[in-house]
Amino acid sequence: MNDITPYEACFKERRDVSNMKVYGCKAYVHVLDEKRRKLDKKSVACVFIGYPNNSKGYKLYDLEARKVIRSYDVTFMEANFDHKLSDC
């Protein structure tokens, strides 16, 4: 295929994959100022689980609250997989 993807061969355009992240990596979601008090944590530890349909951002599993959240303001630790989902 001469160093091109099947999509590029078919549609003659290159896809932007700059927002792709490693599935299952540890991530920290920023907590807005309006949703926290002075001494509360500024971020929440989560696990990246994918991309939401019909919106921008990322889908993450909150390890403390045990729920799925959607956020755009996320810091990814793509080499870090030390979380334990079995404890959740």
Summary of the structure (lengths in Angstrom):
residues: 88
radius of gyration: 16.6
end to end distance: 44.2
largest distance: 55.9
contacts: 182
relative contact order: 0.22
helix: 14%
strand: 31%
